[in-house]
Amino acid sequence: MTDSDSPPSEASRERLLAHRCRNDHLTYPGHTVCPTCGGDQVETVDLTDRTATVVTWTESVATPSGVRAPNTLAIVEFTFDGNSVTVLGQTTAGVAIGDTVQPVYVDELRDPTASLRAKDSQSWSGYRFEPVE
């Protein structure tokens, strides 16, 4: 494994953060105000080390340039302190409704050399969801 292949350090890795308002509504991605009640978002909830349940999924075989094909996407639901939040993301493998998954950090969700934009103009890293065995 070369330095460029090694995983990012815990400090440099982005966190998968949901946002919570004063009324305990969770949202992902975060918004200035809660889309449910209009209240201010007052804290973040780290979902990075939690598991979620697959609500639904789809597989795209006609993907944009630089995106793997086939590309499986899932909507997953995290539960935190009796509240839930859904997140859309790629998966690392095939999934089924009801499967338990965990977020896995990846440096490149798509090939940055296949984009029309300059590589440094946007973030290519993020999370995929991996089935928990």
TAQUI-V225800 format. One line per field, one symbol per residue. ss: DSSP state (H for helix, E for strand, C for the rest). A space follows every 50 residues. Layout:
ss->???
//
This chain:
ss->CCCCCCCCCCCCCCCCEEEEECCCCEECCCCCECCCCCCEEEEEEECCCC EEEEEEEEEECCCCCCCCCCEEEEEEEEEECCEEEEEEEEECCCCCCCCE EEEEEECCCCCHHHCCCCHHHCCCCEEEEEECC
//
